[in-house]
Amino acid sequence: MEISFRWYGEDDPVTLNNIRQIPDMKQIVTAIYDIPVGEVWTKERIAALKQSIEDAGLKFEVVESLPVSEEIKLGTEKRDQLIENYKTSLINLAENGVKTVTYNFMPVFDWTRSQLDYDLSDGSNTLIYNHDQIKDIDPLTTNLNLPGWDESYSREEMNQLITSYRETSDEQLWDNLKYFLDAVLPTAIEHDVDLAIHPDDPPWPIFGIPRIIKNKESYERLLAISNDTHNGICFCTGSLGSLAENDLPNMIRTFGDHIHFVHMRNVKRIGDNSFIETGHLSKDGSVDMKAVTEALRDIDYKGTIRPDHGRMIWGETGKAGYGLFDRALGATYINGLIEGVSK
């Protein structure tokens, strides 16, 4: 298992020099953020990104994320050309040494929270999802901009997307995911790139929009599309852990060969479909982080792990969930867990 850190490029206030000073830090997980979704990531841009990371003494082997366009998710007539672009980007990434490509199939937005700066009793602040504040909101009639929404869309475009997804059933979304994987997996297999789908966050429907990657049954259906190990999973303990039915250690042991990337963070469930993002320690939340690490040991996981969202502590400000200090503490805690369960 190798520890990694997410980095948002040269504009990230957390620098590569900061990250390399975290004990036993090996890898950077990042993406090319200024190329519009659906366009090809060129070899030259990927090579330049890789060089900047390697110049800092770190490795670049995991992309998070190579986004899937809404046209592919919705199955519009534009999807075939966009899938071809996706395959070209996969090839270009493979030729630059990338081994794992993370993606998601979440409609409209990558993740949703009701507040980004919820105050904790220790004086830090964190992200929270309060379902009571979300469940009665209709984004078509309310002028809101929730965390995780793609701000490149106009309000009119966003409303059209939401309307289209409300007319899309779970089965149709599954069909569109299968169409996408049937098309891109042969390229991934040929170039030995592992695809790792991130679970929906939160893992239940919101705003009348379907969510399909959320539990053990979802992964069983995913692997029914193709059982080739390149058809894989980004196992996020925070997203999956916010749903009480998910037995995370059991899921790891069940799907071990298909787990190519792990996000380790803790959440504290606070009633039905609500949660607070806590510090990484098991006692602070609802996820048994030691049991998760033991399960990863049991499947002989040799892939990449990154500390996921962190609190804002010690007066740090910046991109919510992605400060330096608490994620660095998380990385150190994960290192301790790995060493502890390995002895």
C-alpha positions as a printed NumPy array, in Angstrom:
array([[  0.   ,   0.   ,   0.   ],
       [  1.308,   3.428,  -0.923],
       [  0.127,   6.717,   0.518],
       [ -0.83 ,   9.5  ,  -1.877],
       [ -2.183,  13.037,  -1.665],
       [ -4.617,  14.86 ,  -3.896],
       [ -3.198,  17.992,  -5.475],
       [ -5.133,  20.546,  -7.539],
       [ -2.246,  21.804,  -9.636],
       [ -0.113,  24.905,  -9.584],
       [ -2.966,  27.046,  -8.241],
       [ -3.403,  24.786,  -5.202],
       [ -2.289,  26.594,  -2.025],
       [ -1.02 ,  23.205,  -0.845],
       [  2.261,  22.87 ,  -2.733],
       [  4.141,  19.801,  -3.875],
       [  6.923,  20.812,  -1.504],
       [  4.408,  20.78 ,   1.37 ],
       [  3.147,  17.362,   0.37 ],
       [  6.53 ,  15.665,  -0.021],
       [  7.333,  16.483,   3.633],
       [  4.498,  14.25 ,   4.902],
       [  6.105,  11.05 ,   6.248],
       [  6.315,   8.218,   3.711],
       [  4.414,  10.196,   1.072],
       [  4.873,   8.48 ,  -2.303],
       [  2.362,   9.666,  -4.875],
       [  0.369,  12.603,  -6.159],
       [ -3.214,  12.076,  -7.307],
       [ -4.38 ,  14.808,  -9.651],
       [ -5.933,  15.667, -13.007],
       [ -5.846,  18.297, -15.751],
       [ -8.476,  20.738, -14.581],
       [ -8.56 ,  23.322, -17.363],
       [ -9.469,  20.997, -20.241],
       [-13.26 ,  21.004, -20.731],
       [-15.046,  17.743, -20.001],
       [-15.149,  15.581, -23.114],
       [-12.051,  16.984, -24.804],
       [ -8.89 ,  14.907, -25.24 ],
       [ -6.064,  15.081, -22.707],
       [ -3.016,  15.369, -24.945],
       [  0.239,  13.502, -24.4  ],
       [  2.06 ,  16.812, -24.075],
       [ -0.159,  18.136, -21.283],
       [  0.011,  14.864, -19.389],
       [  3.791,  14.674, -19.77 ],
       [  4.208,  18.22 , -18.458],
       [  2.063,  17.44 , -15.411],
       [  3.985,  14.245, -14.756],
       [  7.327,  16.051, -15.011],
       [  6.32 ,  18.697, -12.477],
       [  5.359,  15.979,  -9.999],
       [  8.472,  13.906, -10.547],
       [ 10.643,  17.008, -10.197],
       [  9.238,  17.244,  -6.653],
       [ 10.34 ,  13.684,  -5.912],
       [  6.881,  12.105,  -6.136],
       [  5.142,   9.672,  -8.493],
       [  2.133,  10.218, -10.743],
       [  0.313,   6.927, -11.333],
       [ -3.318,   7.683, -10.417],
       [ -5.635,  10.183, -12.104],
       [ -8.596,  11.57 , -10.232],
       [-10.638,  12.085, -12.203],
       [-10.981,  11.725, -15.956],
       [-14.566,  13.027, -16.032],
       [-17.356,  11.329, -17.943],
       [-19.487,  13.87 , -19.803],
       [-23.173,  14.272, -19.058],
       [-23.942,  13.31 , -22.674],
       [-22.431,   9.869, -22.022],
       [-24.313,   9.483, -18.759],
       [-27.565,  10.512, -20.409],
       [-26.914,   8.459, -23.554],
       [-27.388,  11.277, -26.06 ],
       [-26.46 ,  11.104, -29.732],
       [-23.17 ,  12.882, -28.928],
       [-21.868,  10.092, -26.709],
       [-20.042,   8.013, -29.315],
       [-17.607,  10.781, -30.251],
       [-17.122,  11.685, -26.596],
       [-16.362,   8.051, -25.785],
       [-13.746,   8.024, -28.559],
       [-12.175,  11.102, -26.971],
       [-12.205,   9.326, -23.615],
       [-10.42 ,   6.311, -25.095],
       [ -7.764,   8.556, -26.627],
       [ -7.177,  10.205, -23.254],
       [ -6.837,   6.758, -21.652],
       [ -4.188,   5.786, -24.187],
       [ -2.288,   9.035, -23.664],
       [ -2.367,   8.556, -19.894],
       [ -1.131,   4.964, -20.191],
       [  1.761,   6.061, -22.386],
       [  2.765,   8.471, -19.608],
       [  2.831,   5.759, -16.954],
       [ -0.597,   6.261, -15.378],
       [ -1.871,   2.958, -13.969],
       [ -5.292,   3.886, -12.538],
       [ -7.979,   6.246, -13.808],
       [-10.754,   7.253, -11.424],
       [-14.159,   8.313, -12.743],
       [-17.727,   8.522, -11.505],
       [-21.204,   8.18 , -12.964],
       [-22.911,  10.703, -10.687],
       [-25.444,  12.865, -12.53 ],
       [-24.858,  16.637, -12.596],
       [-22.549,  16.958,  -9.612],
       [-19.711,  14.993,  -8.042],
       [-20.81 ,  15.379,  -4.428],
       [-23.239,  17.373,  -2.336],
       [-23.001,  18.898,   1.134],
       [-25.351,  21.272,   2.904],
       [-22.518,  23.23 ,   4.588],
       [-18.749,  23.471,   4.103],
       [-17.764,  25.081,   7.412],
       [-19.748,  23.32 ,  10.122],
       [-18.183,  24.105,  13.516],
       [-16.986,  21.189,  15.627],
       [-16.548,  21.302,  19.385],
       [-12.74 ,  21.34 ,  19.131],
       [-12.754,  24.629,  17.2  ],
       [-12.172,  23.115,  13.76 ],
       [-14.741,  23.164,  10.972],
       [-15.771,  20.558,   8.472],
       [-18.229,  19.464,   5.78 ],
       [-21.709,  18.258,   6.686],
       [-24.66 ,  16.776,   4.835],
       [-27.96 ,  17.478,   6.577],
       [-30.728,  15.735,   4.69 ],
       [-33.449,  17.787,   6.374],
       [-31.947,  20.907,   4.782],
       [-31.771,  19.278,   1.345],
       [-34.825,  17.044,   0.977],
       [-37.426,  19.745,   0.367],
       [-35.302,  21.896,  -1.946],
       [-36.134,  21.898,  -5.64 ],
       [-33.129,  23.243,  -7.589],
       [-35.42 ,  24.076, -10.517],
       [-37.302,  26.642,  -8.465],
       [-34.634,  27.704,  -5.98 ],
       [-31.646,  29.849,  -6.839],
       [-28.944,  27.828,  -5.128],
       [-25.434,  26.663,  -5.887],
       [-24.533,  23.634,  -3.825],
       [-20.987,  22.346,  -3.257],
       [-19.922,  19.861,  -5.908],
       [-21.948,  21.369,  -8.738],
       [-20.158,  22.047, -11.999],
       [-20.059,  25.833, -12.207],
       [-19.295,  25.785, -15.925],
       [-23.001,  25.3  , -16.636],
       [-25.387,  28.23 , -16.912],
       [-28.535,  28.15 , -14.807],
       [-30.561,  27.265, -17.913],
       [-28.197,  24.408, -18.802],
       [-28.229,  23.141, -15.22 ],
       [-32.024,  23.141, -15.119],
       [-32.164,  21.21 , -18.391],
       [-29.737,  18.616, -17.064],
       [-31.73 ,  18.177, -13.872],
       [-34.937,  17.81 , -15.864],
       [-33.326,  15.242, -18.16 ],
       [-32.038,  13.175, -15.255],
       [-35.425,  13.275, -13.517],
       [-36.777,  11.612, -16.635],
       [-34.01 ,   8.974, -16.491],
       [-34.638,   5.809, -14.499],
       [-32.042,   3.823, -12.576],
       [-32.248,   1.163, -15.283],
       [-31.551,   3.678, -18.04 ],
       [-28.558,   5.036, -16.134],
       [-27.255,   1.481, -15.685],
       [-27.719,   0.885, -19.41 ],
       [-25.711,   4.018, -20.179],
       [-22.937,   2.956, -17.785],
       [-22.819,  -0.457, -19.474],
       [-22.644,   1.18 , -22.909],
       [-19.729,   3.324, -21.721],
       [-17.834,   0.433, -20.146],
       [-18.426,  -1.902, -23.092],
       [-16.797,   0.764, -25.254],
       [-13.842,   1.843, -23.098],
       [-12.853,  -1.35 , -21.277],
       [-11.191,  -2.959, -24.328],
       [ -8.921,   0.106, -24.543],
       [ -8.199,  -0.011, -20.816],
       [ -7.381,  -3.711, -21.03 ],
       [ -5.165,  -3.325, -24.085],
       [ -3.151,  -0.543, -22.438],
       [ -3.291,  -2.034, -18.919],
       [ -5.045,   0.873, -17.246],
       [ -7.334,   0.103, -14.318],
       [-10.647,   1.974, -14.272],
       [-11.886,   2.802, -10.768],
       [-15.447,   4.046, -10.332],
       [-16.095,   6.282,  -7.321],
       [-19.31 ,   5.65 ,  -5.372],
       [-22.051,   8.237,  -5.367],
       [-21.721,  10.87 ,  -2.673],
       [-24.075,  10.798,  -0.867],
       [-25.063,   7.243,  -1.847],
       [-28.807,   7.843,  -2.174],
       [-31.069,   9.776,  -4.592],
       [-31.388,  13.529,  -4.134],
       [-33.546,  16.083,  -5.983],
       [-35.344,  13.254,  -7.788],
       [-32.139,  12.27 ,  -9.618],
       [-30.982,   8.63 ,  -9.728],
       [-27.843,   7.395,  -7.939],
       [-26.679,   3.881,  -8.751],
       [-23.192,   3.221,  -7.266],
       [-23.883,   3.017,  -3.557],
       [-23.676,  -0.461,  -1.975],
       [-22.611,  -4.094,  -2.339],
       [-25.398,  -4.872,  -4.796],
       [-24.255,  -1.975,  -6.988],
       [-20.748,  -3.414,  -7.224],
       [-22.089,  -6.877,  -7.993],
       [-24.047,  -5.384, -10.873],
       [-21.005,  -3.379, -12.011],
       [-18.875,  -6.519, -12.188],
       [-21.654,  -8.346, -14.012],
       [-20.98 ,  -5.943, -16.89 ],
       [-17.414,  -7.271, -16.985],
       [-15.509,  -9.313, -14.43 ],
       [-12.17 ,  -8.289, -15.908],
       [-10.103,  -6.763, -13.109],
       [ -9.575,  -3.584, -15.161],
       [-13.261,  -2.898, -14.444],
       [-12.588,  -1.673, -10.944],
       [-13.53 ,   0.281,  -7.874],
       [-12.37 ,   3.395,  -6.087],
       [-13.302,   2.339,  -2.559],
       [-14.271,   5.472,  -0.621],
       [-14.853,   4.788,   3.076],
       [-16.544,   8.152,   3.523],
       [-19.092,   7.88 ,   0.733],
       [-19.88 ,   4.225,   1.439],
       [-19.631,   4.671,   5.21 ],
       [-22.386,   7.279,   5.256],
       [-24.873,   4.488,   4.451],
       [-25.337,   2.325,   7.552],
       [-26.143,  -0.841,   5.587],
       [-22.658,  -0.954,   4.066],
       [-20.308,  -3.409,   5.797],
       [-17.05 ,  -1.935,   4.537],
       [-14.611,  -4.715,   5.58 ],
       [-16.92 ,  -7.344,   4.057],
       [-17.179,  -5.36 ,   0.825],
       [-13.387,  -5.053,   0.613],
       [-12.925,  -8.798,   1.069],
       [-15.66 ,  -9.507,  -1.493],
       [-14.376,  -7.225,  -4.254],
       [-10.651,  -7.258,  -3.451],
       [ -9.19 ,  -7.898,  -6.9  ],
       [-11.243,  -5.054,  -8.342],
       [-10.236,  -2.409,  -5.782],
       [ -7.575,  -0.22 ,  -7.408],
       [ -7.711,   2.96 ,  -5.335],
       [ -8.811,   3.688,  -1.754],
       [-10.062,   6.915,  -0.205],
       [ -9.796,   6.726,   3.572],
       [-11.83 ,   9.187,   5.612],
       [-14.307,   8.985,   8.44 ],
       [-17.882,  10.179,   8.733],
       [-20.238,  10.274,  11.686],
       [-23.766,   9.32 ,  10.794],
       [-26.29 ,  11.59 ,  12.529],
       [-29.698,  10.1  ,  11.878],
       [-31.193,   8.972,   8.61 ],
       [-29.218,  10.099,   5.555],
       [-27.177,  12.768,   7.342],
       [-23.517,  12.806,   8.333],
       [-20.611,  14.943,   9.506],
       [-17.1  ,  14.537,   8.132],
       [-14.84 ,  14.004,  11.136],
       [-11.154,  13.51 ,  11.738],
       [ -9.765,  10.211,  10.468],
       [ -9.651,   8.34 ,  13.804],
       [-12.115,   5.461,  14.221],
       [-13.449,   6.801,  17.517],
       [-14.4  ,  10.116,  15.916],
       [-16.863,   8.663,  13.431],
       [-18.923,   5.676,  12.305],
       [-16.227,   3.953,  10.235],
       [-13.911,   1.42 ,  11.887],
       [-10.723,   2.52 ,  10.146],
       [ -8.654,  -0.257,  11.698],
       [-11.089,  -2.91 ,  10.456],
       [-10.924,  -1.362,   6.982],
       [ -7.119,  -1.507,   7.051],
       [ -7.188,  -5.126,   8.256],
       [ -9.465,  -6.021,   5.338],
       [ -7.068,  -4.343,   2.912],
       [ -4.249,  -6.388,   4.451],
       [ -6.286,  -9.566,   4.07 ],
       [ -6.768,  -9.025,   0.323],
       [ -3.059,  -8.176,   0.023],
       [ -3.912,  -4.747,  -1.345],
       [ -0.836,  -3.192,  -2.961],
       [ -2.496,  -0.158,  -4.52 ],
       [ -2.751,   3.516,  -3.689],
       [ -4.462,   5.044,  -0.658],
       [ -5.084,   8.695,  -0.01 ],
       [ -6.417,  10.504,   3.037],
       [ -9.632,  12.016,   1.821],
       [-11.432,  15.141,   3.   ],
       [-10.004,  16.796,   6.087],
       [-11.253,  19.35 ,   8.563],
       [ -9.926,  22.892,   8.573],
       [ -7.707,  23.079,  11.666],
       [ -5.157,  25.456,  13.205],
       [ -6.657,  28.449,  11.41 ],
       [ -6.031,  27.098,   7.913],
       [ -8.249,  28.355,   5.097],
       [ -8.561,  27.166,   1.518],
       [-10.488,  24.674,  -0.588],
       [-13.057,  23.085,   1.715],
       [-12.035,  19.568,   2.65 ],
       [ -8.639,  19.906,   1.006],
       [ -6.396,  21.758,   3.4  ],
       [ -2.913,  20.513,   4.2  ],
       [ -2.888,  20.022,   7.956],
       [ -5.709,  17.595,   8.704],
       [ -5.099,  15.529,   5.587],
       [ -1.428,  15.274,   6.582],
       [ -2.554,  14.037,  10.009],
       [ -4.805,  11.561,   8.226],
       [ -1.909,  10.271,   6.121],
       [  0.181,   9.747,   9.254],
       [ -2.697,   7.94 ,  10.988],
       [ -3.167,   5.67 ,   7.952],
       [  0.552,   4.896,   7.95 ],
       [  0.25 ,   3.894,  11.604],
       [ -2.721,   1.652,  10.883],
       [ -0.869,  -0.055,   8.039],
       [  2.176,  -0.673,  10.179],
       [  0.053,  -1.848,  13.095],
       [ -1.972,  -4.425,  11.17 ],
       [  1.126,  -5.643,   9.324],
       [  3.004,  -6.696,  12.464]])
